[in-house]
Amino acid sequence: MNSIESIGESIRILRLKNGFSQEQLALSAGVNTSYIGQIERGEKNPTIKIIEQISFPWRSP
């Protein structure tokens, strides 16, 4: 498993653990649903900005 796949797998695990669908995560992060799937499958290498946007639902208030 390379680092891109590892990031995608971590995002998928956190998304599922927190009860988000790909659609819900994409909406909250302001990205396309298909992009979330591509990241989770290791097909896309997200920028730090996108990782920050995706991680927003898990940040503590």
N, C-alpha and C positions, 0 to 999 in steps of 0.2 A: 504494500500500500504506500503510495507516495504522499507527499504533504498536502497536495490538493484534495486527494481522496479523503485524507484524514480530517481536514477542515470540514469537508462536506458531510462526512459521517458524524462528526461532533455536532454540527448544526442540526442534522436530522434527529439525533438522539435527544438533544435539548428541546427541539420542537415537539417531538412526541411526548417527552416527559412532562412538558408543560401544557399538553393538550391542544396544541395548535395544528391546524391543517396547513398545507402549503399555501393555500389561498389566504388564510388568515395571516400567516406570517408575511406573505408578500404584501398584503394590503397595509399592515402595520409598518412595514419597512419601506413602503413606497417603491417597490420593485415589481417586475412582472412575475407572475406565478411560474411560468416556464423557466425563468432564470433561477428561481429557488430550486427547482428540480434538477437543473443542470449543475448547480453548485453541489447539491447533495450527491449526485452521481459522479462527481469529480470531473465533469466535462468543462467547467468554467472555473477560472481562478479569480475569486472575488478580490476587489481592492479592499484596503483597510477601511475606507469610507463605507463600502457596502457591508462589510462585516459589522461595523458599528451600527448601521441602520438595522441589520438583521438581529443584532443582539439586544436592541432596545426593549423588547417585551420582557426580557429576563433581568433587566436592571432593577435594582432596589430603588424605591422612591427616596 
